[in-house]
Amino acid sequence: MSDRDSGGGVFDVIEALLAIIGALTVMGVVAVAASVLAWEMELRKSEQDGSLAETTQPSN
């Protein structure tokens, strides 16, 4: 049996850490994208509410 067949080792630990870092990175990107999308929707909603408020006010 050679060293390569022994399983475990430093490279497996590094691979596992890189997999965890990659998963966290993907989740972070998804969270930022969702946050930006929600902010954009709120901005559009507030712009629409503002324009509706301007049109419903009687002019003097």
PyMOL commands that set and color helices and strands:
alter all, ss='L'
color gray80, all
select helices_A, chain A and resi 3-6+10-56
alter helices_A, ss='H'
color red, helices_A
deselect
rebuild
show_as cartoon
